[in-house]
Amino acid sequence: MGTGMRWFIGIPDQVQWDAFVAAHPHGNLLQASPWGRLKERFGWHCHRLAVFDSMGTPVAGCQVLFRRAYGLAFGYVPRGPLLAGDPAIDDQLIRALRWLGWRMAAVLIRLEPNVLLDEPHATTLMDWVHRHRWPIAETIQPRSTILVDLQPTEEALFAACSKGHRADIRRAERLGVTVRVGDETDLTTFYTIMQATGSRASFAIHSPAYYTAAWRLHQPHARLLIAEHDGEPVAAHLVFADTRYGRYLYSGATDAGLRSGANHLLEWHAMRWARALGCIGYDLWGIPDALGQAAYAPDEQTRLALEQAAHHDPLIGVYRFKKGFGGRIVRFVPAFDVVLMPPLYALARRVLGG
């Protein structure tokens, strides 16, 4: 493919790519190779591109997933690309990404940078997007979340939890709820709890094969935590970690687990696990976006209106659970689309939902 005076495009090997993701300030679990391999098992085609310097070291890159839906092919870069911050380098990456998208017959490639609105880099990034006139789009991953700083002591982390959450964690322990680390044989129990939770809360869950593959592929940075009460499993969390953050992705609880506070105890154990791995933070992974907008609202009236609107969001109950662990509300920059087939773009965008 193309070359520059100082850089060249190539396909990094798995070890090289994961080292780059781990070292990049915006590296994320969803850009690492285990996530790509997971998605390949369930209908996606995964490709990686990188811009290398003259020494053969990646300086920018992306892991892009391609899939067909309703007769249209589209690409998706979850929590990426990982940019250099130099327009000449980053433009070269996008040119290579376009070439790959055309080869895959994709209508568009949706990019979803792992950059927070309040980062200094955000303004430069959005200026770059606007200069290219790429359409702004809805993110596929949650745009707003809560990040907990794991760098204080455990005592300080516990103190930062709400009074109610501290009481629920202690109550679970007092009631005899225990937490153990599950192994692969416990994934059946995890799935049974997920089924019950999905049915009660009316949300879709993945297949047993998906959760098993996710657990296997991310070892040793995936942990299955099982809470038991009176010898019976009552709640379970499947959490992950990358170099910088623990990630709270999948969890469920029975009615008995909800009554006993088992979910609160599990989340506390998950945060401690991520901290022990050396993570600087814990991503609680998704809250009503209106609350993320409110956190960056330009005035008090707007903030209050957004907070009121959030009360009608289906995720408001999840937010109440997550906010009790301390942390701060953050919001990512929007996604944007690199359009490859303009005549089909409007149709593809309706298919994707935004």
N, C-alpha and C positions, 0 to 999 in steps of 0.2 A: 504494500500500500504506500501511502505518501511518506515522504521524509521531509524534515526541516533542516536548517543549517546546523542545529545543535541537538535536535530531538528526532526520534523515529517512533512510529507506531508498531506495536507488536502484541502478541498474545502471551500474557504471563503464565508461567506454570503455577500450579496450585500453591506450592510453598512460597514462592515469590509473591504471589498475589496476597495471600493471607498476612504475610509480613508487612506488606504495604498498607493494607487495611488497618492492621493493628497499630501501626505507627502514625497514621494520618489523623489529624485533630478532629476530623469529622467521620472517622471510621465507625462502622456500625455493624451489628450482628447480621443485618439483612444484606450487607455487601460482602460478607465473608463466604468462602467457598462451601461450608456445610449447608448454608441456607440455599445456595444455588443448587446443590446436589439434591436437597430435599424437594425443591420445586420441580426438578427434572423428573422425579419419580411420579409426579402427579400432574402431568400434562403440559409442563412448560419446557421450552428450550432455553438453556442458559449459555451465555457467551460472556467472555471477559476481554476487555481491550485496555491497553495502557499506553501512555506516552512515556518513552524511556529517554533518559539523558545519554550523553556520549559514553558514560561508564556502564550503561545497561541497567540503571536503577529506575524504577517507575517513579514518575513525578506527578502523574494524574492518571485517572482510570475510572472504569465503571464495570459493574456486573449487571448485565441487562437480560431480562427475561422476555421471551416471545411466546405468544399464544394466539390461537384463533378463537373468535367468538362471533357467532351469527354470520359466518362467512367472511369475516374481516380479520386480518392479522394485525396485532399491535404489540409494541414493545413497552417495557416498564422497567425503570431503574429505581428499585425501592431504597429509600434513604441514600440516594446518590444522585449524580456522580461525585467522585472525590476529586476535587479540582486543585490545581496548582496555585490559582490566584493570579497567574500571569495570562492575560488574554490571548497571547500568541500560542501558548501551550494548550490552553483550554479550548480555543477554537479548533486546534488541530485534533483534539479528542472528539469534538462534535462532528467534524468532517468525517472521521473514521466511523463514528456511530451512525451517521447518515448512510454511509456506504454499506454498513452491515444491515441497517434497516431496509434499504432497497433490495439487498440480496435476499432478505427474509420476506419480501413483499408485504411489508408492514405499512399501514396507513399513517401511523404516528408512533412516536416513542415518548412516553410520559416520564419526565424526570422529576424526582422528588428529593431535593437536596436536604441533607441532614444538618441544616443550619437554622439556628434560632433567630427570631426577629430582633432580639436585643444584642446579638453579637456584632462586633464592628464589621465583620466580613459580610453581613447581610446586605448592607447598602451597596457595596461593590458588586456583589452577586446579582442583585436585582437590576442595577444599572447595566450590567452585561446582558441580562435577559431582555431588557427593554431595547437595548441597542440592536439586538437580533430580531426584535419584534415577534418573539415566540408567544403564543397565546397562553395566558394564565389559566390554570385548570385546578380542579379539586384534587386534593391529595387522596391517595388510596389508603395509606396508613393514617392513623389519627393525627390530626394537625395540632391538637392541643393535648398536653399531658402534664403530669406532676413529676418533677425530678427531686429526689431526696439526696442531699449531700451526705455521703458516707464517711467523710474524712474526720469528723469529730469522734470522740470516744463512744463506746457502746452506751455508757451511762448518759452522755449528752444526747445521743440519738433517741434513747428511750424517753428522756425528759422532753424532747421536742415533739413527741407524739401528744395528741390531745388527751385531756384528762379522761375522757370516756374510753378512748382506745387503750390507754394504760390500764384502766380498770377492767376492760374486757380481756386483755391478755392475762392479767393476774387471775381473773375469774375462771378462765379456761384452765389455767394451771391448778387452781384450787379445786375445780370440779374433777380433776384427774385426767384431763385431756393430755395425751402424750403425742410427740412428733417424732417420726423416724424417717430416715432416708430410704426411699423405695428403690428397688432394682427392677429389672425388666419384667419379672413375674408380677410386679404390682401394677403394671400398666393396664391390666384388665380391670382391676379395682378402680383405677383412675378413670377409665372410660365409663364404667358404670355410674360413677358419681357425676361425670360430665353429662351423661344422658339425662339423669334426674334433674340436674341444674338447668340444662337446656330446655327441657320440657316445662319446668316450673317458670322459668324466666322468658320463655318463648324466643330463644336465639338458636341459630344453627351451630352445630359442632362439626369437627372434622371426623374422618373415619378412624377406627382403631389403628389401621396401618399407618396413617399419617402421624399420629402421636408417637407410635413406636419408632418410625423412621426419624422423627425430630429428636427424640431422646438419644437414639443410637448415634446419629451423625454428629451431634454436638458434644459428645463426651470428650473430655471430662468437664465441660462447661455447661452441662445441663443437669439440673437436679430435680428429682421427683420427691416431694415431701408429702407424707401421709399423716394425717391427724387421726388418732383413734380415741374413742371414749367407751369405757366398759368393754374393751376388746373388739369393738366394731369400728371400721373405717367410717369417718363422718365428714371428712373434707380432704382435698388434695390440691396441691399446686405443682405445676410443671413450669419451672423458671429457667432462665438462660443467662449467660454472661458473655460479654466480649471484653476487650482489654480495659475499657473505661467504665462500663455500666452493667449492672444487673438489669435484667428485663423480665417484667411480670407479664407473661403472655397468656397462660391458660390456668384456670382454676375452677373448682366446683365444690359444693357442699350439700349435704343432705339437710333435711329440716332439723335433725338433731345437731348437726354441725353448726347451723346458724344459731340455734338456741344457746349452744355452749360457748360461743365465741371462738370456735376452732379456726375460722378463717383469719382472725386477727393474730392468733398465735402463729399460724403458718407464715403469714407475711412477715412477722417479726423475725422468724427463723430464716426466711429467704433473704432478708436484708442483711442479717449477720453473716450468712454464707457469702454473699456478694462482697461484703466488706473484707472478709477473710481472704478472698481471692485477690484483693488489691484493687477492686473497683473503687473509683472515686465517687460514684453516684448510683442511684437506683431509679429506673424508669418505670413508673406505675402504669404507663402504656394506655393512655386514652381517657379523656374526660369530655363533657360537652364542649364543643368548640366555642360556644357563646362565652364560656368562662375564660377561655384563652383570649378571646377578643376583648373581654372586659379588663383583663390584666394589662392590656396595652391601650385602653381607651383614652382618648384625648381629654375627656372631661368627666366630671362626676355624674352628670345626667346620663351620658351615654353608658357609663359603667353600670349604673343602677338598672338601666333598661335591659342591658345584655344579661345581667345577673338574673333579672326577673324572667327573661326569655328562657334561660337555662333550666328553670324549674319545670318546663314542659318537655324537656329532652328525655328520651328513654334511659340515657346514661346517668341521670341525676342521682339515682341510688348508688350507682357504682362510684360516682364522685364523692359522695358523703363518706363511703368506706375509705377511699384512697386519701382524701384530704386529712384524715386523722393521723396519718403517719408523718406529718410535717412536710417539709419540702416546699417548693415554689411552683406556681403555675407558669408554664412556658408555652409558647406557640412557635411553630416552624414557619419559615417562609412558604409561600404557596408552591404548588407544583406548576410545571409548564410543559407544553407539548412541542416537540420538534416534529413539524408536519412534513410528511413525505409524499402524500398523495392528496393535494388540496381539494380535488373534486369530491373525495369521499370523506373528508375530515368532519364535516358537520354530522354526517350519519354515524361515524365512528364515535364521536363525542357523545351522541345520544345513547349509544350502546353502552359506553363506559359510565354514563351517569354523571357527566360534569366536565 
